[in-house]
Every structure is written in structure tokens, then in C-alpha cells.
Amino acid sequence: MSSVATRSAEDRYEVSVHTKMEMTATDAMATNMRMTFRNLLL
């Protein structure tokens, strides 16, 4: 019983970490695009 709860908690933690990593990567890509556009405009 407790092992199942622990496993689901670990899964949830893993999912949140992956989501954070994906959001960070997307954020970095958006920042790079913004910088590129700014460089093109200058």
C-alpha cells in the first residue's frame, strides 16, 4: 500500500521535473528567437 503511494509520488515528482525542464528549454528558445530578431532589426 505505502509502496504504491511512494511510487505515484515519485512519478509525480519526475513529471514535474520533466515539465520544468521542457518549460526552461522552451523559454530559452523563445529568448534566443527574441535576441535573433533584435539583432536582425539593429
Secondary structure, DSSP 4 states (H G I P E B T S, - for coil): -HHHHHHHHHHHHHHHHHHHHHHHHHHHHHHHHHHHHHHHH-
